Amino acid sequence: MLDIEYIQANIKGIEEAAKNKNFPIDLPKLLEVNEQRRDLIHKVDQLRTERNTISKNIPKLQGEEKQNAIQQGKDLRVQLG
């Protein structure tokens, strides 16, 4: 299996090698899906960071602010699955 970074750096050579071996491959689609995967990973990391920040601040809060922060944390947990 080839590393995705290697594929990105050598797309023409890989397309040619696949063609020579009669192996159909849609490299643009592969790279597009990889970009979507990277975007999703970034989004998940941002949500986790936000959740962690909220969790750290909850003990410092009181009353309605605390309840709102707890609810935000729960909502983020649901989004993260």
Summary of the structure (lengths in Angstrom):
residues: 81
radius of gyration: 21.5
end to end distance: 29.9
largest distance: 68.5
contacts: 169
relative contact order: 0.09
helix: 84%
strand: 0%
